[in-house]
Amino acid sequence: KKNDCKYMCPADGWVLIRDSELLCGNLGKATLGSGTKEGLFALLLRDYNSDVSMQCMNRLAKLSARWIGTHGFSIGIDDVSPSAVLR
């Protein structure tokens, strides 16, 4: 839509979500919430309620699990074994 162009940022300076669809921006640690009150989850909690924030977290967790399952993600035993210093 032509009116949506005014909300788009070519440098992904902000996130635009409409009808549960990410239209522009990147969802990273800083955007989702890295312990601050400026992240997506805190904003949803403040502007809506805990159910909306929880639903968003749940949907992102399901999306992440599906993406990892589809694109493949594996770790080896060396990745999860403690180093000699920790033993």
Contacts in CASP RR format, 6 or more apart in sequence:
PFRMAT RR
TARGET T0000
AUTHOR 0000-0000-0000
METHOD contacts of the structure
MODEL  1
KKNDCKYMCPADGWVLIRDSELLCGNLGKATLGSGTKEGLFALLLRDYNS
DVSMQCMNRLAKLSARWIGTHGFSIGIDDVSPSAVLR
4 23 0 8 1.000
7 16 0 8 1.000
7 23 0 8 1.000
7 24 0 8 1.000
8 16 0 8 1.000
8 23 0 8 1.000
8 24 0 8 1.000
9 24 0 8 1.000
9 25 0 8 1.000
12 24 0 8 1.000
12 25 0 8 1.000
12 26 0 8 1.000
13 25 0 8 1.000
14 24 0 8 1.000
14 25 0 8 1.000
15 22 0 8 1.000
15 24 0 8 1.000
15 25 0 8 1.000
15 26 0 8 1.000
15 27 0 8 1.000
15 31 0 8 1.000
15 40 0 8 1.000
16 22 0 8 1.000
16 23 0 8 1.000
16 24 0 8 1.000
16 25 0 8 1.000
17 23 0 8 1.000
20 59 0 8 1.000
25 31 0 8 1.000
27 40 0 8 1.000
27 60 0 8 1.000
30 39 0 8 1.000
31 39 0 8 1.000
31 40 0 8 1.000
32 39 0 8 1.000
32 40 0 8 1.000
32 41 0 8 1.000
32 60 0 8 1.000
33 39 0 8 1.000
33 40 0 8 1.000
33 41 0 8 1.000
33 42 0 8 1.000
36 42 0 8 1.000
37 46 0 8 1.000
40 56 0 8 1.000
41 53 0 8 1.000
41 56 0 8 1.000
41 57 0 8 1.000
42 53 0 8 1.000
44 52 0 8 1.000
44 53 0 8 1.000
44 56 0 8 1.000
45 52 0 8 1.000
45 53 0 8 1.000
END
